[in-house]
Protein backbone atom coordinates (compact mmCIF):
# COMPACT_ATOMS: atom_id res chain seq x y z
CA UNK A 1 0.00 0.00 0.00
CA UNK A 2 1.29 3.47 -0.76
CA UNK A 3 1.23 6.60 1.41
CA UNK A 4 -2.09 7.86 0.01
CA UNK A 5 -3.87 4.59 0.76
CA UNK A 6 -2.40 4.44 4.27
CA UNK A 7 -3.45 8.05 4.92
CA UNK A 8 -7.05 7.24 3.98
CA UNK A 9 -7.03 4.08 6.09
CA UNK A 10 -5.62 5.78 9.20
CA UNK A 11 -7.43 9.10 8.75
CA UNK A 12 -4.37 11.35 8.55
CA UNK A 13 -2.65 13.44 5.94
CA UNK A 14 0.07 11.94 3.74
CA UNK A 15 2.70 14.06 5.46
CA UNK A 16 1.69 12.75 8.87
CA UNK A 17 1.95 9.17 7.59
CA UNK A 18 5.49 9.88 6.34
CA UNK A 19 6.38 11.20 9.80
CA UNK A 20 5.06 7.97 11.34
CA UNK A 21 7.25 5.98 8.94
CA UNK A 22 10.35 8.04 9.81
CA UNK A 23 9.64 7.57 13.52
CA UNK A 24 9.24 3.78 13.03
CA UNK A 25 5.60 3.78 14.19
CA UNK A 26 4.56 2.11 10.91
CA UNK A 27 6.65 -0.46 9.03
CA UNK A 28 7.59 0.59 5.50
CA UNK A 29 10.26 0.07 2.86
CA UNK A 30 11.61 2.39 0.20
CA UNK A 31 10.94 1.31 -3.37
CA UNK A 32 12.85 2.83 -6.28
CA UNK A 33 10.64 4.88 -8.60
CA UNK A 34 11.89 6.63 -11.74
CA UNK A 35 8.78 8.80 -12.07
CA UNK A 36 9.08 10.43 -8.65
CA UNK A 37 11.41 13.43 -8.30
CA UNK A 38 12.84 11.98 -5.06
CA UNK A 39 13.69 8.69 -6.79
CA UNK A 40 11.80 6.48 -4.34
CA UNK A 41 8.36 5.93 -2.79
CA UNK A 42 7.34 4.37 0.52
CA UNK A 43 5.69 0.95 0.40
CA UNK A 44 3.81 0.66 3.69
CA UNK A 45 3.05 -2.65 5.37
CA UNK A 46 -0.73 -3.07 5.37
CA UNK A 47 -0.85 -4.98 8.67
CA UNK A 48 1.18 -2.29 10.38
CA UNK A 49 -1.07 0.49 9.06
CA UNK A 50 -4.24 -1.35 10.10
CA UNK A 51 -2.81 -2.02 13.56
CA UNK A 52 -1.98 1.67 13.97
CA UNK A 53 -5.46 2.68 12.77
CA UNK A 54 -7.11 0.28 15.25
CA UNK A 55 -5.08 1.61 18.19
CA UNK A 56 -7.13 4.24 20.04
CA UNK A 57 -5.59 7.66 20.57
CA UNK A 58 -4.73 8.62 24.14
CA UNK A 59 -4.71 12.40 23.65
CA UNK A 60 -5.44 14.96 20.96
CA UNK A 61 -8.12 15.40 18.35
CA UNK A 62 -9.57 12.13 16.97
CA UNK A 63 -8.11 10.84 13.71
CA UNK A 64 -10.13 11.35 10.55
CA UNK A 65 -12.42 14.05 11.94
CA UNK A 66 -12.47 17.64 10.77
CA UNK A 67 -11.89 20.40 13.29
CA UNK A 68 -14.02 22.83 11.35
C-alpha positions as CSV (number, residue, x, y, z in Angstrom):
1,X,0.0,0.0,0.0
2,X,1.3,3.5,-0.8
3,X,1.2,6.6,1.4
4,X,-2.1,7.9,0.0
5,X,-3.9,4.6,0.8
6,X,-2.4,4.4,4.3
7,X,-3.5,8.0,4.9
8,X,-7.0,7.2,4.0
9,X,-7.0,4.1,6.1
10,X,-5.6,5.8,9.2
11,X,-7.4,9.1,8.8
12,X,-4.4,11.3,8.6
13,X,-2.6,13.4,5.9
14,X,0.1,11.9,3.7
15,X,2.7,14.1,5.5
16,X,1.7,12.8,8.9
17,X,1.9,9.2,7.6
18,X,5.5,9.9,6.3
19,X,6.4,11.2,9.8
20,X,5.1,8.0,11.3
21,X,7.2,6.0,8.9
22,X,10.3,8.0,9.8
23,X,9.6,7.6,13.5
24,X,9.2,3.8,13.0
25,X,5.6,3.8,14.2
26,X,4.6,2.1,10.9
27,X,6.7,-0.5,9.0
28,X,7.6,0.6,5.5
29,X,10.3,0.1,2.9
30,X,11.6,2.4,0.2
31,X,10.9,1.3,-3.4
32,X,12.8,2.8,-6.3
33,X,10.6,4.9,-8.6
34,X,11.9,6.6,-11.7
35,X,8.8,8.8,-12.1
36,X,9.1,10.4,-8.6
37,X,11.4,13.4,-8.3
38,X,12.8,12.0,-5.1
39,X,13.7,8.7,-6.8
40,X,11.8,6.5,-4.3
41,X,8.4,5.9,-2.8
42,X,7.3,4.4,0.5
43,X,5.7,1.0,0.4
44,X,3.8,0.7,3.7
45,X,3.1,-2.7,5.4
46,X,-0.7,-3.1,5.4
47,X,-0.9,-5.0,8.7
48,X,1.2,-2.3,10.4
49,X,-1.1,0.5,9.1
50,X,-4.2,-1.3,10.1
51,X,-2.8,-2.0,13.6
52,X,-2.0,1.7,14.0
53,X,-5.5,2.7,12.8
54,X,-7.1,0.3,15.2
55,X,-5.1,1.6,18.2
56,X,-7.1,4.2,20.0
57,X,-5.6,7.7,20.6
58,X,-4.7,8.6,24.1
59,X,-4.7,12.4,23.7
60,X,-5.4,15.0,21.0
61,X,-8.1,15.4,18.3
62,X,-9.6,12.1,17.0
63,X,-8.1,10.8,13.7
64,X,-10.1,11.3,10.5
65,X,-12.4,14.1,11.9
66,X,-12.5,17.6,10.8
67,X,-11.9,20.4,13.3
68,X,-14.0,22.8,11.3
